[in-house]
Amino acid sequence: MKTHVLRGSKQEIAQSLVRINGEVREAIEFEEEPATPATAPHESEDIFAEMGPFMIDAQDLDDSREAVYTRADGE
């Protein structure tokens, strides 16, 4: 089975599609949704604010590669 990836405008893709012999089994469409005031993030809005209750504040956290991949006591 041979696959084809068609790129371009809708019209270009449609023209290319009719020239392909065989069966079309799947198509993927990307549709831009208009941003509404309720869904559009504001410049000053903290997009992670809702995660606040689930976060921890670790002081002096060593997140270096060596510390991440080195076993701690008891591991």
Beta strands, then each sheet from edge to edge (+ up, - down):
end
